[in-house]
Amino acid sequence: MNSADGAAVVVGVDGSEPALRAVRLAAAEADRRRRPLRVVHGFIWPLLRVPVGRPPDGPPGSGLRHQAEELVARAVAEAEATRPGLRTTGEIIDGEASAVLLGESATAAMIVLGDRGLGGFTALLVGSVAVQVTTYADCPVLVARGEERPDGPVVVGVDDSALSRSAVDFAAEQAALRGTTLHAVHAYRYPASAGPGDMRPLVYDQNELRDEEQRVLTESLAGIAERYPDLPVTRDMVRDRPVPALTAASRRAALVVVGGRGRGELKGLLLGSVSHGLLHHSACPVAVVRAPD
């Protein structure tokens, strides 16, 4: 996470109800972290050479630019109503939504956005704003979806990758800030290959496999007790694929946290990868965390 002094929580808005849900989630996050909230709208019309001002014969307040100003103002008001006293600003930035938010991610503490926007069904497709931003952002991305359960645990998916360790660190901080439990879930099925060309064994000892996966789970949480001595931590090993296992855990969670790409995920670009699978199926908000460069 960008820890620069004054780094804001940035939320992307487009006037849709999912975007307003994201604003409320972002306001709560900024308040917990004692950071300012920055409301941003990607204004694509100038790039398409569409007139954005008031038409010559149009009524006062008409025009695409004015509509954008109004939707940003509504989002700022929503944030201020959600968390009174929160430092909140709004800005319209010319550009496509994904590009604008990715540009913001270089200096943001976090990006927050809805799981879908005004495009409706298009948000379910690879290439949507949520998928692009979670894949390429330089900071953690929080996607508002499902049901918010303030009393639920923060669930984190773990494996033996560097991204998993970053996700665990982020999830532990989230659980501590929220005053709730950290619940680590490690899903496994069969022995993994060591690399290209390495075949999985046809016969293996299930007890040895479980012991090895238990080691992965234990090592993924190394150091958490020392950094957060008062944080309750639970753990779960599940004989399943990661997406179904984490989706099941999300049904009682406040938040699910995963790395942007983990073992076996070709840089998070494959449909069906853990992070992208959860964007489609999680029953609560999802945070996607990248490992530091």
ZAMARGU-4260 file (C-alpha; in steps of 0.2 Angstrom, whole numbers, plus 5000, padded with zeros to 4 digits):
<rodrens>
0) 5000/5000/5000 | 5005/5018/4996 | 5010/5024/5014 | 5014/5042/5008 | 5008/5055/5021
5) 4991/5061/5016 | 4988/5048/5003 | 4969/5047/5000 | 4957/5033/4998 | 4951/5036/4980
10) 4933/5030/4974 | 4928/5029/4956 | 4910/5035/4952 | 4899/5035/4937 | 4881/5039/4944
15) 4876/5021/4946 | 4869/5013/4962 | 4885/5001/4964 | 4896/5017/4963 | 4886/5024/4977
20) 4888/5008/4987 | 4907/5010/4984 | 4906/5028/4990 | 4899/5022/5007 | 4912/5008/5008
25) 4926/5020/5004 | 4920/5033/5016 | 4921/5020/5030 | 4938/5014/5025 | 4945/5032/5024
30) 4938/5036/5041 | 4945/5020/5049 | 4962/5024/5041 | 4961/5043/5045 | 4964/5047/5027
35) 4955/5059/5016 | 4943/5053/5003 | 4944/5058/4985 | 4929/5055/4973 | 4934/5054/4955
40) 4924/5052/4939 | 4932/5047/4922 | 4925/5059/4909 | 4927/5050/4893 | 4917/5061/4881
45) 4930/5074/4877 | 4941/5060/4871 | 4927/5055/4859 | 4925/5073/4853 | 4907/5074/4859
50) 4901/5092/4864 | 4901/5092/4883 | 4894/5110/4886 | 4877/5116/4887 | 4869/5116/4870
55) 4865/5133/4862 | 4846/5131/4864 | 4847/5120/4880 | 4840/5124/4897 | 4852/5130/4911
60) 4861/5115/4919 | 4861/5104/4903 | 4876/5097/4895 | 4887/5082/4899 | 4899/5092/4909
65) 4886/5098/4920 | 4879/5080/4922 | 4896/5074/4928 | 4898/5088/4940 | 4881/5084/4948
70) 4885/5065/4950 | 4901/5069/4958 | 4893/5082/4970 | 4880/5068/4974 | 4894/5056/4978
75) 4903/5068/4989 | 4887/5072/4998 | 4884/5053/5001 | 4901/5051/5008 | 4899/5066/5020
80) 4882/5059/5025 | 4890/5042/5028 | 4905/5049/5039 | 4902/5067/5044 | 4918/5077/5046
85) 4927/5066/5033 | 4939/5076/5022 | 4931/5073/5005 | 4935/5081/4988 | 4928/5077/4971
90) 4936/5079/4954 | 4931/5076/4936 | 4946/5069/4925 | 4945/5068/4907 | 4948/5050/4902
95) 4941/5032/4901 | 4937/5026/4919 | 4950/5012/4920 | 4964/5023/4914 | 4959/5037/4926
100) 4958/5025/4941 | 4975/5017/4936 | 4983/5034/4935 | 4976/5038/4953 | 4983/5021/4960
105) 5001/5027/4959 | 4998/5039/4973 | 4982/5032/4982 | 4981/5023/4998 | 4968/5012/4990
110) 4956/5012/4975 | 4937/5008/4979 | 4925/5005/4965 | 4908/4995/4962 | 4908/4978/4954
115) 4898/4985/4939 | 4893/5002/4933 | 4880/5009/4921 | 4885/4996/4908 | 4876/4983/4918
120) 4880/4966/4910 | 4896/4972/4903 | 4903/4973/4920 | 4903/4954/4921 | 4915/4952/4906
125) 4934/4952/4907 | 4939/4970/4902 | 4927/4978/4913 | 4933/4993/4924 | 4934/4982/4940
130) 4944/4968/4932 | 4956/4980/4923 | 4959/4990/4939 | 4961/4975/4951 | 4974/4968/4938
135) 4985/4983/4935 | 4983/4995/4950 | 4998/5000/4960 | 4989/5000/4976 | 4976/4988/4985
140) 4959/4989/4976 | 4942/4986/4986 | 4927/4981/4976 | 4910/4984/4983 | 4899/4969/4980
145) 4888/4957/4990 | 4882/4961/5008 | 4892/4970/5020 | 4893/4961/5037 | 4902/4973/5050
150) 4903/4959/5063 | 4910/4946/5051 | 4928/4941/5050 | 4940/4947/5037 | 4944/4932/5026
155) 4961/4930/5017 | 4965/4917/5005 | 4983/4910/5007 | 4995/4900/4997 | 5014/4900/4997
160) 5016/4915/4985 | 5023/4932/4989 | 5006/4939/4985 | 4998/4928/4998 | 5010/4936/5011
165) 5005/4953/5005 | 4987/4949/5006 | 4989/4942/5024 | 4997/4958/5030 | 4983/4968/5022
170) 4970/4957/5029 | 4977/4957/5047 | 4978/4976/5046 | 4960/4977/5040 | 4954/4965/5054
175) 4963/4975/5067 | 4955/4991/5061 | 4938/4984/5061 | 4940/4975/5078 | 4936/4958/5071
180) 4944/4941/5068 | 4956/4937/5054 | 4951/4920/5046 | 4964/4912/5035 | 4958/4900/5022
185) 4970/4888/5012 | 4962/4878/4999 | 4971/4863/4991 | 4967/4848/4980 | 4982/4838/4974
190) 5001/4839/4974 | 5006/4854/4963 | 5019/4853/4949 | 5036/4861/4953 | 5036/4870/4936
195) 5033/4867/4917 | 5036/4849/4912 | 5035/4843/4929 | 5021/4830/4930 | 5010/4828/4946
200) 5013/4811/4954 | 5000/4798/4951 | 5002/4791/4969 | 5005/4801/4984 | 5003/4800/5003
205) 4987/4810/5008 | 4994/4812/5026 | 5010/4820/5019 | 5001/4831/5007 | 4990/4837/5022
210) 5006/4840/5033 | 5014/4850/5018 | 4998/4860/5016 | 4997/4863/5035 | 5015/4870/5034
215) 5010/4882/5020 | 4995/4888/5030 | 5006/4890/5046 | 5020/4899/5037 | 5008/4911/5028
220) 5003/4918/5045 | 5021/4919/5052 | 5023/4936/5062 | 5005/4941/5063 | 5004/4936/5081
225) 5019/4947/5085 | 5013/4962/5075 | 4995/4961/5081 | 4995/4952/5098 | 4977/4956/5102
230) 4970/4950/5085 | 4960/4934/5085 | 4966/4922/5071 | 4957/4907/5065 | 4962/4896/5051
235) 4954/4883/5039 | 4961/4870/5027 | 4949/4866/5013 | 4950/4852/5001 | 4943/4862/4986
240) 4948/4874/4973 | 4951/4892/4980 | 4937/4901/4972 | 4923/4890/4979 | 4931/4889/4996
245) 4933/4908/4997 | 4916/4911/4990 | 4909/4899/5004 | 4918/4909/5017 | 4912/4925/5010
250) 4894/4922/5015 | 4898/4926/5033 | 4912/4938/5030 | 4915/4957/5031 | 4928/4956/5018
255) 4938/4944/5008 | 4956/4948/5004 | 4966/4939/4990 | 4982/4943/4980 | 4981/4949/4963
260) 4989/4934/4956 | 4995/4918/4966 | 5002/4901/4962 | 4996/4895/4945 | 4988/4911/4940
265) 4997/4919/4924 | 4998/4936/4931 | 4980/4937/4936 | 4974/4938/4917 | 4965/4921/4916
270) 4947/4920/4917 | 4944/4909/4932 | 4959/4915/4942 | 4956/4917/4961 | 4955/4936/4962
275) 4944/4937/4946 | 4933/4923/4951 | 4929/4931/4967 | 4924/4947/4958 | 4911/4937/4950
280) 4905/4926/4965 | 4909/4934/4982 | 4895/4937/4994 | 4904/4952/5002 | 4916/4965/4997
285) 4933/4959/4989 | 4950/4967/4992 | 4964/4963/4979 | 4982/4966/4985 | 4998/4966/4974
290) 5015/4962/4981 | 5027/4977/4982 | 5039/4978/4967
</rodrens>
